[in-house]
Structures are given as C-alpha cells and as structure tokens.
Amino acid sequence: MRKYLIELLKTILFWFLFFISGRIVFILVYSNLLPDVSIWEIMKVFPNAFKLDLSTACWVSAPFLLFISLQYAIKWKGWNVIKKALMLMVLVITSMILFGEIGIYDEWRVKLSHKALLYLRNPKEIIDTVDTGLMIILLIGFVVYVTIFQVLYCKVVIKPAVEPQKYSAIKSPIMFIVLAFLLFCGMRGGLKGVPISQSQSFFSQHAILNDVAVNTQWNFIFNYVHFKTLDDNNPFKEMSTEEASEILEKLYATPQDTTIQVLNTRRPNVIFILLESWSGDCIATLGGRDSITPYFAKLEKEGLMFTEFYANGHRSQQAMSSVMSSFPPMQGHDVTDIFSLYKYLGSMPKMFNNMGYNTFYYFAGDLRYGNIRAFILWNEFNKIMEDKDFPSEYPRGQLSIPDEYLFVESYKDLQAIQQPFFSFLFTASSHAPYDEPKKVPQLNWDVDNLPYLNSVKYSDYELFQYIEQCKTETWYDNTLFVIVSDHSHATYMNHYVNSAEYMHVPMLWMGGALDSVYRGKECNTICSQIDIYPTIAAQMGVEDCDAYRGKNIFNPYSKEFAYYETNMGFGWVVPQGNIIYDGINKRVSSNTIQDSNLLSIELKNGKAYLQTLYDFFLQ
C-alpha cells in the first residue's frame, strides 16, 4: 500500500517539476520583457502559481491513479508499458501547449487560448508568419523537453514498480475512492462553493508575471472547454435582458440626430486604407517616437487626425467586421467564421453599391487567412484582388507581396475607374515575418520588436508615395482617404495587450473631399472602428444606415466611449478613464476611473454592452 501511495505522490510531484521548469524556460526566453521587475517579484510567481499547478497536476494524474490501482490489484507485466505510453501522449500534448505559448507570446502578448486552434485549420498561415529559425528552435526545445521528462518518469517515478497485493473487496476500493476524492479536491481547489480559477494566480501589476503564474495547460483547456459552450449559453449575463437593453438604448440615445459636416461633398470617392498592425506607439502625435512614421506625420498636416481612436479587437478578421459592418468582436468567435450571421449584418460596401459606386478590394496576401475571403465576397465588391491575382513577376515574401505593389495595382485601376468609387486596400508588409524590401533607412535602436518597427517604416514610405501619386489625378479633389489601423502590436513601450494604451491606434481622414477647415486639425473624441461606418454614412446623408453598433463621431450629442474585446471580457474607454473587466471570473482587472460612482455606472454600461452583443449572437 505504501508503494502505491508513493508512486501517486511522485506522479503529482513530477507534474509540479514539469510546470515549474516550463515557467523557468518562459521567463528566460522573455527576460527582455522584465527590465523593471525585481528578482523578488519574479520569485513570487512560483508560490502564486502553486494552487493552479496543484489543480492541473491532479487533473493529469487522475488517469494514472486508475492504472496504479489496477496494477496494485491485478498482477500483469503490461501495466508499466501502458503507463509509459500514456505519459508520452500526455507529455506531447502538454508540451505542445507550453511551446505553443512560448512561440506566440512575443507576437500576441497573451496566453495561448482556444483561438490558436482556429489557425490550425490553415497551417500555411502559421508557417508563413513564424520565423523559420524560431520554429526550428521551438521544435528542438519541444523534443528535448518531452524526452527529458519521459526519461525522468520511466527511471524515477514508476520505479520501483508497484507489486500486486492480495485483493481486498473492502480495502482496495475504499483506498481508491479516498484518493480519487482527494484528487478531486485538488482539481477544484478545495471544497469551497467557488472552484479554482485563473484569478487564483493573479498577484502583480505586471501582466507578464500574471501570465507566467497562470498554469498554461490549465488555462488552455479551461478556455477551450468554456468557449465551446458559448453556442448555448451567455457567460456574460449579469442582469436581466430588459435592463441590459435599456442601458444600451441610453448609451446610443442622442437628443438630436445631427452631424458636423467635415466633408465638402455628399458624394465623395472613398479610398479606405487598412494598415496592418500599426500601433499608436508608431505615431508621434499619439505618443510614439517621431522617426518611425515621418511620412504619416506629413499627411497629418493635410488631414483630420483622430487622437482618441481605438481598435475593437486584436486580429485582422475582427477589424474587417468592425469597419465594414460596425459589428464588434466577440469573445470565442470571429464573425468572419460564422456564415449564418452574415445575413444579419450591415455592410458599408453594399451601401456604396446601392449608391451606384464602383467598389474594389485589394490585398496582396491570401484571403483564406481568418476566413476573410468569405466575408469580402459577401460584401459584394465589384472587384476583389488578392495575391494570386497580382502579376507573377512581382517579388513575393513569405506572407504577401510587398505593399508597394499593392499600391501600384490600386493606382492602375484608379486611373481608369469610373467615378464615384469605393476602393478598400489592406496592407500586409507590417505583419510577421517582416520580410519587406529594405528601401528606407533602417532603425537601429536597442528595443524590442525592431523588425516590426522597420516594417511599419517601409509601409509609411509606400503609403505616402501612393497618396502623392493620387494627388496628380483630377478625381483627387473629390476623394476622401480614410487611413486606419486594423489592430495594434507589441512595441518598445511594452503595453499590456488588453490595456487601452495597447488598443490605441491611428486614424486619419484626408483628401480633397475633406473640408479645408479641418485640414491639419485633430479630433479628440473617443471613438473606435465600429464608429467609422455610421460616421461616413452620416457625412453622405444616408439616413437608413444598417450599422449594427457604432455611433456618429461627428454628432456632438453622441456619448463618448469605446469598447474592445479581450479573451475573457472587455475593455471600456471613457473620457474619465478606462476599465478592463474579466467577464468569466467576474472581476475588474484594471481601472483608472477615480470616481467610484462613475466607475459603477461605466462598468455596468460595459457589462450591458457585452451581454446584449452575445444575446444577439445566440438568438
């Protein structure tokens, strides 16, 4: 009996060692993100990780308890073989989760979640965006890690082998039940009414330390299982449907349905340029260094710069539904993946089609990524151009054709296109693996994500050249350029990925259709991507705009707020501050609103916003 208990205990300790070692590897790999963190605070990661590690260790040890029990009761030489095979399988899965998180963290700055599985449907996207050297290192690390722990299990944990004992119809089942109960207690973090959650490991103001403390395998499995149930339940329901609807109605209510006219025409040509991964940290006006996008700074002097503009999500496909349909991202699902939802969405391109515009879409990459192609087709553009449609003589990077050729093809069509037109361009060179042509002087700063910054610098130059070309055309005087980022990116400022500072991105309106009064000016109204469609519609005098959410930025009576998605809840930005709310664990993760009464009001506004969004999806 003692050997039986010792092997089970050694199995649990084995998993503790596995989790601790993985945590150390992660800290070593991303030590560059911890420059202002003391060693003492880093060490706090381990005690704060203990309970969630224990829960995970109990979960993965449960099947081994069954086989140890059978080995104890029934004499058979094959039990150890089964346990070794089972351990190898579990090690492969858990190590894949560990090294998957290490691989994506630099780009995503968030723990591995169920969303990663969506990308497995298109492995080419992963191969195209991950640096080959990094992928080789991760594969080698994965193999070495699995090998070390498999050998440790075979040489230490299951030796000496449990010897079969005389079966006792009372003692053996009781011992199994008692130990199974103890494992169950460990799994749920005790017998309290509320089971253990990720919140158990949160302890620091530094997001990366909380990410390290939260058990990677527990978080991934929980996230996957939880979000698989979203088709049936709204996990963000915190009030009655009637109350939530009433709050949302008040949020969007305006005493007067009016607008400040910033365009000098009701029927402008519109060139919409969606910039891949441009962070606000790349723009001097928004607090970034001025040498990253010097040409964008020149364009700002000719346009209307939105200084309080926010992305609604973290992925390009989320931006597509936000800017074209005014439909914000949902936790656990991408709108572009839900074909059945399309028919309920509004469409900015269809609005232009109905007004007699010629509509064009350009992307120099593969539109299968994120299932964007289906969404673009549904929007009924007259012409869609992706990488396979570009001339074969153009150079090609791993992910896409460089931005300069995207602009070349767009400009060719614009020279022959009949007005009015709506042309949508989606850039790609500022996306990993950053293999854009090195046509501009390279930054050589000693900062994180330097290849990304240089890719933005290249796109900045090509964007400027494109607009300078457009200025030579007669239609320029009747054209509005809307230049906006699809989402943000990690930069030298190392903002937390779910912070308002991280979600802060640029938007610039310019061109001959912009009234001269607003050129070189700033709009300081808090707004987001979902506000673009209804705002453009209002400028064009469209009264029946079918935008699902979003407000007219230039209606002075519109309430100022911006919602954005996080994996577990939402971010909420208002003039008085911002909130990050974890809707799964029902906790405020971060808050900068000082007035407690106002905090209560705005938190409830955000909860109602998310609840009604999910109710719409479920219905």
C-alpha positions in Angstrom: 0.0 0.0 0.0 2.8 2.4 0.8 4.4 2.0 -2.6 1.0 2.6 -4.2 0.7 5.9 -2.4 4.4 6.9 -3.1 4.0 6.4 -6.8 0.9 8.5 -6.9 2.6 11.2 -4.9 5.7 11.0 -7.2 3.4 11.4 -10.2 2.0 14.6 -8.8 5.4 16.0 -7.9 6.6 15.0 -11.4 4.0 17.4 -12.8 4.9 20.1 -10.5 8.5 19.9 -11.7 7.2 19.9 -15.3 5.2 23.1 -14.7 8.0 24.9 -12.8 10.6 24.0 -15.5 8.3 25.3 -18.2 7.8 28.5 -16.2 11.5 29.0 -15.9 12.0 28.4 -19.6 9.3 31.0 -20.4 10.9 33.6 -18.0 14.4 33.0 -19.6 13.0 33.4 -23.1 11.1 36.6 -22.3 13.5 38.1 -19.8 13.7 41.2 -22.1 10.2 42.0 -21.1 11.0 42.2 -17.4 13.6 45.0 -17.3 11.8 46.9 -14.4 10.8 43.9 -12.4 12.8 42.9 -9.3 14.1 39.4 -8.8 11.9 39.2 -5.6 8.7 39.9 -7.6 9.6 37.4 -10.2 10.1 34.8 -7.5 6.6 35.5 -6.3 5.4 33.9 -9.5 6.0 30.4 -8.1 4.1 30.5 -4.8 1.2 32.2 -6.6 1.2 29.5 -9.2 1.0 26.7 -6.6 -2.7 26.2 -6.3 -3.4 26.2 -10.0 -0.4 23.9 -10.6 -1.8 21.6 -8.0 -5.2 21.6 -9.6 -3.6 20.8 -13.0 -1.3 18.1 -11.5 -4.3 16.4 -10.0 -6.2 16.5 -13.3 -3.4 14.9 -15.3 -2.6 12.4 -12.6 -6.1 11.1 -12.4 -5.8 8.5 -15.2 -2.5 7.3 -13.7 -4.4 6.7 -10.4 -6.7 4.3 -12.2 -3.8 2.3 -13.7 -1.8 2.4 -10.4 -4.9 1.0 -8.7 -5.3 -1.8 -11.3 -1.6 -2.6 -11.1 -1.9 -2.8 -7.3 -4.8 -5.3 -7.6 -4.1 -7.3 -10.7 -0.7 -8.9 -11.5 0.2 -8.2 -15.1 3.6 -7.1 -16.7 2.0 -4.8 -19.2 0.8 -2.1 -16.7 4.0 -0.1 -16.8 4.0 -0.2 -20.6 0.6 1.3 -20.7 1.6 4.0 -18.2 4.7 4.9 -20.2 2.6 5.2 -23.4 0.0 7.2 -21.6 2.6 9.5 -20.1 4.3 10.1 -23.5 1.0 11.0 -25.1 0.1 13.5 -22.2 3.7 14.9 -22.3 3.4 15.6 -26.0 0.1 17.4 -25.6 1.1 19.4 -22.6 4.5 20.3 -24.1 2.8 21.4 -27.3 0.7 23.8 -25.3 3.8 25.1 -23.4 5.9 25.6 -26.5 3.0 27.0 -28.5 2.5 29.7 -25.9 6.3 30.5 -25.9 6.1 30.7 -29.7 3.1 33.1 -29.9 3.7 35.3 -26.8 6.1 37.7 -28.5 3.5 38.5 -31.2 0.3 38.1 -29.2 1.4 39.1 -25.7 -1.4 37.0 -24.3 -1.6 33.4 -23.1 -2.4 30.6 -25.5 -6.2 30.2 -25.9 -8.7 28.3 -27.9 -8.2 30.8 -30.8 -4.9 29.2 -31.6 -6.8 26.1 -32.7 -8.6 28.1 -35.3 -5.2 28.8 -37.1 -4.6 25.0 -37.3 -7.2 24.9 -40.0 -4.8 26.7 -42.2 -1.2 25.6 -41.2 0.3 27.6 -44.1 -0.6 30.8 -42.3 1.4 29.6 -39.3 4.4 28.6 -41.4 4.3 31.9 -43.4 4.2 34.1 -40.3 6.6 32.4 -37.9 10.3 32.9 -38.4 11.9 29.7 -39.7 14.8 29.9 -37.2 12.3 30.3 -34.3 10.2 27.4 -35.5 13.3 25.1 -35.6 14.3 26.2 -32.1 10.8 25.6 -30.7 10.7 22.1 -32.3 14.1 21.2 -30.9 13.1 22.5 -27.5 9.8 20.6 -27.6 11.6 17.3 -28.5 14.2 17.8 -25.8 11.6 18.7 -23.2 9.4 15.7 -23.9 12.4 13.4 -23.9 13.8 14.6 -20.6 10.5 14.2 -18.8 9.7 10.9 -20.3 13.1 9.5 -19.2 12.5 11.0 -15.7 9.1 9.3 -15.5 10.4 5.9 -16.6 13.6 6.0 -14.5 12.3 7.6 -11.3 8.6 7.9 -11.0 7.5 4.3 -11.8 10.4 2.6 -10.2 10.4 0.5 -8.1 7.2 -0.9 -9.7 4.1 -1.3 -7.6 3.8 -5.0 -6.6 0.3 -6.6 -6.8 -1.2 -7.3 -3.4 -3.9 -9.6 -2.3 -7.1 -8.1 -3.4 -9.4 -6.8 -0.7 -13.0 -6.3 -1.6 -13.2 -3.6 1.1 -9.7 -2.0 1.5 -8.8 -1.6 -2.2 -12.0 0.1 -3.4 -12.0 2.3 -0.3 -8.4 3.4 -0.8 -9.2 4.2 -4.5 -12.3 6.2 -3.6 -10.4 8.1 -0.9 -7.5 9.0 -3.2 -9.9 9.8 -6.0 -11.7 12.2 -3.7 -8.5 13.9 -2.6 -7.5 14.3 -6.3 -11.0 15.8 -7.0 -10.5 18.3 -4.1 -7.1 19.2 -5.6 -8.7 19.6 -9.1 -11.3 22.2 -8.0 -9.1 23.9 -5.4 -10.8 22.6 -2.3 -14.4 22.1 -1.3 -15.5 25.8 -1.3 -18.6 26.8 -3.3 -16.5 28.5 -5.9 -14.0 26.3 -7.8 -10.5 27.5 -8.6 -9.9 29.9 -11.5 -7.1 31.8 -13.2 -7.7 34.7 -10.7 -6.1 32.5 -8.0 -2.7 33.2 -9.6 -3.0 36.9 -10.3 -0.8 38.9 -7.9 1.2 41.6 -9.9 0.7 44.9 -11.7 2.9 43.5 -14.4 0.7 41.5 -16.8 3.5 39.2 -17.9 4.1 38.0 -14.3 0.4 37.1 -14.0 0.6 35.3 -17.4 3.6 33.3 -16.2 1.9 32.4 -12.9 -1.3 31.1 -14.5 -0.8 27.5 -15.4 -0.5 27.3 -19.2 -2.1 23.9 -19.6 -5.0 24.6 -17.2 -5.7 28.0 -18.9 -5.7 26.5 -22.4 -8.0 23.5 -21.5 -10.4 25.7 -19.5 -10.5 28.3 -22.2 -11.2 25.7 -24.9 -13.9 23.8 -22.9 -15.5 27.0 -21.7 -15.8 28.7 -25.1 -17.1 25.5 -26.7 -20.3 26.1 -24.8 -20.9 29.6 -26.0 -23.4 28.5 -28.7 -25.8 27.6 -25.9 -25.1 30.0 -23.0 -24.2 33.6 -22.5 -21.4 33.5 -19.9 -21.5 37.3 -19.7 -25.1 37.6 -18.5 -25.1 39.7 -15.3 -28.5 41.4 -15.4 -31.9 40.9 -16.9 -32.3 41.2 -20.7 -34.6 44.1 -20.3 -32.2 46.1 -18.1 -29.3 45.4 -20.4 -31.3 46.5 -23.4 -32.4 49.7 -21.6 -28.8 50.6 -20.7 -27.7 50.0 -24.3 -30.5 52.2 -25.6 -29.4 55.0 -23.3 -25.8 54.6 -24.5 -26.8 55.3 -28.1 -29.5 57.8 -27.5 -28.8 61.3 -28.8 -31.1 64.3 -28.0 -30.6 65.5 -31.6 -29.9 63.4 -34.7 -27.4 65.9 -36.2 -23.9 65.9 -37.6 -21.0 68.3 -38.0 -20.2 68.2 -41.8 -16.5 67.7 -42.3 -16.7 66.9 -46.0 -17.3 69.4 -48.7 -19.4 67.0 -50.8 -22.1 64.4 -50.2 -20.8 62.0 -52.8 -17.0 61.7 -52.4 -14.9 58.9 -53.8 -13.6 57.0 -50.8 -10.3 55.2 -50.6 -10.1 53.2 -47.4 -6.7 52.0 -46.4 -6.5 49.5 -43.6 -3.0 49.4 -42.2 -1.7 46.0 -40.9 -0.7 46.2 -37.2 0.0 49.9 -36.9 0.2 50.7 -33.2 -0.3 54.2 -31.8 3.2 53.9 -30.5 4.4 54.3 -34.1 2.8 57.7 -34.4 4.5 60.8 -32.8 1.1 62.6 -32.4 -0.1 59.6 -30.3 3.0 59.5 -28.1 5.4 57.4 -30.2 8.8 58.3 -31.5 8.8 60.6 -34.4 11.2 58.7 -36.7 9.1 55.6 -37.2 6.4 57.2 -39.4 7.8 60.5 -40.6 5.7 60.5 -43.8 2.5 59.8 -41.9 3.3 62.9 -39.9 3.4 64.9 -43.2 0.0 63.5 -44.2 -1.4 64.6 -40.8 -0.8 68.2 -41.7 -3.2 67.8 -44.6 -5.9 65.8 -42.8 -8.0 65.3 -39.7 -6.2 63.2 -37.1 -8.3 61.2 -34.6 -6.2 61.2 -31.4 -8.5 59.0 -29.2 -9.3 56.2 -31.7 -9.2 52.5 -30.6 -9.2 49.2 -32.3 -12.1 46.9 -31.2 -10.1 43.7 -31.5 -6.7 42.1 -31.8 -6.9 40.4 -35.2 -7.4 41.5 -38.8 -10.6 39.5 -39.3 -12.1 41.2 -36.3 -11.2 44.6 -37.9 -13.0 43.6 -41.1 -16.3 43.1 -39.4 -15.8 46.2 -37.2 -15.1 48.7 -40.0 -17.4 47.2 -42.7 -20.3 46.1 -40.7 -19.9 48.0 -37.4 -20.1 44.7 -35.7 -17.6 44.5 -32.7 -15.5 41.3 -32.0 -17.0 38.6 -29.8 -15.0 36.5 -27.3 -14.6 33.0 -28.5 -15.8 33.6 -32.1 -14.8 35.6 -35.2 -17.7 37.0 -37.1 -16.0 36.1 -40.4 -16.2 32.4 -39.4 -20.0 32.5 -38.8 -21.6 32.4 -42.2 -25.1 32.2 -40.7 -24.6 35.5 -39.0 -23.7 37.4 -42.2 -27.4 38.0 -43.2 -28.0 40.0 -40.0 -25.0 42.3 -40.6 -24.9 45.7 -42.1 -22.4 46.4 -44.9 -20.6 49.6 -45.8 -19.5 48.2 -49.3 -23.1 47.3 -50.0 -24.2 50.8 -49.1 -21.8 52.2 -51.7 -23.0 49.6 -54.2 -26.6 50.8 -53.6 -25.5 54.3 -54.3 -24.0 53.4 -57.7 -20.4 53.3 -56.6 -17.8 51.0 -58.2 -16.3 49.0 -55.3 -12.8 47.4 -55.2 -10.9 45.4 -52.6 -7.1 44.8 -52.7 -5.0 42.6 -50.5 -1.5 41.3 -51.5 -1.8 38.2 -49.4 -4.0 35.1 -49.1 -7.6 35.9 -48.1 -8.2 32.5 -46.7 -6.5 33.6 -43.5 -9.1 34.3 -40.9 -11.8 33.3 -43.4 -11.7 36.9 -44.7 -12.4 35.9 -48.3 -15.9 34.6 -47.5 -16.7 37.9 -45.7 -15.3 40.0 -48.5 -17.3 38.1 -51.1 -20.5 38.5 -49.0 -19.8 42.3 -49.1 -20.3 42.2 -52.9 -17.2 44.2 -54.0 -17.2 44.6 -57.8 -13.6 43.5 -57.9 -11.5 41.5 -55.4 -7.8 41.2 -55.9 -5.5 39.0 -53.7 -2.0 37.7 -54.1 -2.9 35.1 -56.8 -4.3 37.9 -58.9 -1.2 40.0 -58.9 1.3 39.8 -61.8 3.6 36.8 -61.4 6.8 39.0 -61.9 6.2 40.8 -58.6 8.5 39.7 -55.7 6.8 37.7 -53.0 7.5 37.5 -49.4 6.6 34.6 -47.1 3.2 36.0 -46.3 2.5 38.5 -49.0 3.6 40.7 -51.9 5.2 43.9 -50.6 2.9 46.9 -50.0 4.4 49.0 -52.8 2.9 46.6 -55.4 -0.5 46.7 -53.6 -0.5 50.4 -54.2 0.7 50.0 -57.8 -2.2 47.8 -58.7 -4.7 50.0 -56.9 -3.4 53.1 -58.7 -3.6 51.4 -62.1 -7.3 50.8 -61.6 -7.9 54.2 -60.2 -6.6 55.8 -63.5 -9.3 54.0 -65.4 -12.1 53.6 -62.9 -15.4 55.4 -63.4 -16.4 57.7 -60.5 -17.8 57.5 -57.9 -15.7 54.7 -56.4 -15.0 53.0 -53.1 -11.6 51.4 -53.0 -10.6 49.3 -50.0 -6.8 48.5 -49.6 -5.5 46.2 -46.9 -1.7 46.3 -46.4 0.4 43.3 -45.2 4.1 44.2 -45.1 4.0 45.2 -41.4 2.9 41.6 -40.5 5.4 39.0 -39.4 7.8 37.7 -40.7 8.7 41.3 -41.7 10.5 40.4 -44.9 9.6 43.7 -46.7 12.1 45.4 -49.0 14.6 47.4 -47.0 14.0 50.6 -49.1 14.1 53.1 -46.3 16.9 53.9 -43.7 16.6 51.2 -41.0 16.1 52.0 -37.3 18.9 50.5 -35.2 17.5 51.2 -31.7 18.2 48.8 -28.9 14.5 48.0 -28.4 12.1 45.0 -28.7 10.3 44.4 -32.0 12.7 46.3 -34.1 11.9 44.3 -37.3 8.3 45.2 -36.8 9.1 48.9 -36.4 11.2 48.9 -39.6 8.4 47.2 -41.5 6.0 50.0 -40.4 8.6 52.5 -41.5 8.6 50.9 -45.0 4.8 50.9 -45.2 4.8 54.5 -44.1 7.0 55.4 -47.0 5.0 53.5 -49.6 1.7 54.9 -48.3 3.0 58.4 -48.8 4.2 57.7 -52.3 0.8 56.3 -53.2 -1.1 59.3 -52.0 1.3 61.7 -53.7 0.5 59.9 -57.0 -3.2 60.1 -56.3 -2.9 63.9 -55.9 -1.9 64.2 -59.6 -5.3 62.8 -60.7 -8.3 65.0 -61.4 -10.6 62.9 -59.1 -8.4 63.6 -56.0 -10.3 66.9 -55.2 -13.5 64.8 -54.8 -11.8 61.9 -52.8 -11.8 61.1 -49.1 -8.9 58.9 -47.8 -9.7 57.0 -44.6 -6.4 55.6 -43.2 -6.8 53.4 -40.2 -5.0 50.5 -38.4 -6.6 47.1 -38.2 -5.2 46.4 -34.7 -2.2 47.2 -32.6 1.0 45.4 -32.0 3.6 45.0 -29.2 6.2 47.7 -29.3 9.2 49.1 -27.3 6.7 50.5 -24.8 5.6 47.0 -23.8 1.9 47.9 -23.0 -0.2 45.2 -21.6 -2.0 43.6 -24.6 -5.5 44.3 -23.1 -4.8 47.8 -22.0 -6.3 50.9 -23.5 -2.8 52.1 -24.3 -2.2 49.0 -26.4 -5.5 49.3 -28.2 -4.8 52.9 -29.1 -4.3 53.1 -32.9 -4.2 55.8 -35.6 -7.0 57.0 -37.9 -6.6 59.9 -40.3 -9.1 61.4 -42.8 -7.6 63.4 -45.6 -8.0 64.2 -49.3 -9.7 66.9 -51.4 -13.2 65.9 -50.1 -12.2 66.9 -46.6 -13.3 70.5 -45.9 -10.3 72.8 -45.8 -11.4 74.0 -42.3 -10.4 70.6 -40.9 -7.1 70.0 -42.6 -4.2 69.9 -40.2 -6.7 69.6 -37.2 -7.3 66.9 -34.6 -10.5 65.2 -33.4 -10.2 64.3 -29.8 -13.5 62.4 -29.4 -13.2 58.9 -28.0 -14.2 56.5 -30.8 -13.4 53.1 -32.4 -13.5 51.1 -35.6 -17.2 50.3 -35.3 -18.0 54.1 -35.5 -16.5 54.5 -38.9 -19.4 53.2 -41.0 -22.2 55.2 -39.4 -20.0 58.3 -39.4 -19.3 58.0 -43.1 -23.0 57.3 -43.8 -24.0 60.4 -41.8 -21.5 62.5 -43.8 -23.1 61.3 -47.0 -26.6 61.9 -45.8 -27.6 58.3 -45.6 -30.5 58.1 -43.1 -31.1 54.3 -43.1 -27.5 53.1 -42.3 -27.7 49.4 -41.3 -24.6 49.5 -39.0 -25.3 47.2 -36.1 -23.4 49.1 -33.4 -21.3 52.3 -33.6 -22.2 55.9 -33.4 -21.7 59.1 -35.5 -18.4 60.5 -34.3 -19.4 64.0 -35.5 -22.8 64.1 -33.8 -21.9 66.4 -30.8 -24.6 64.6 -28.8 -23.2 61.1 -29.1 -21.8 59.7 -25.9 -18.0 59.2 -25.9 -16.9 55.6 -25.3 -15.0 52.8 -26.9 -15.5 49.1 -26.4 -12.8 46.5 -27.2 -12.6 42.7 -26.8 -10.4 40.8 -24.5 -10.2 37.0 -24.4 -12.1 36.9 -21.1 -14.2 40.1 -21.2 -13.9 43.6 -22.4 -12.1 46.9 -22.2 -14.1 50.1 -21.8 -12.7 53.7 -22.5 -14.5 56.9 -21.5 -13.2 60.4 -21.0 -12.7 59.9 -17.3 -10.6 56.7 -17.6 -10.7 53.1 -18.7 -11.7 49.7 -17.3 -10.6 46.1 -18.1 -13.2 43.6 -16.9 -12.8 39.8 -16.7 -16.4 38.6 -17.5 -15.6 35.0 -16.8 -14.2 35.4 -13.3 -16.3 38.5 -12.7 -13.5 40.8 -11.6 -12.2 44.2 -12.6 -8.6 43.6 -13.8 -7.7 47.2 -14.2 -9.3 50.6 -13.6 -8.2 54.2 -13.9 -11.6 55.9 -13.1 -11.2 57.6 -9.8 -14.9 58.4 -9.1 -16.4 55.3 -7.5 -20.0 56.2 -8.6 -18.9 56.8 -12.1 -16.9 53.5 -12.1 -20.1 51.7 -11.1 -22.1 53.3 -13.9 -19.5 52.7 -16.6 -18.8 49.1 -15.5 -22.5 48.4 -15.8 -22.6 50.1 -19.2 -19.7 47.8 -20.4 -21.4 44.7 -19.0 -24.7 45.5 -20.7 -22.9 46.2 -23.9 -21.2 42.8 -23.9 -24.3 40.9 -22.7 -26.5 42.3 -25.4 -23.8 41.6 -28.0 -23.8 37.9 -27.0 -27.5 37.7 -26.7 -27.8 38.9 -30.4 -25.3 36.2 -31.4 -27.1 33.5 -29.5 -30.5 34.5 -30.9 
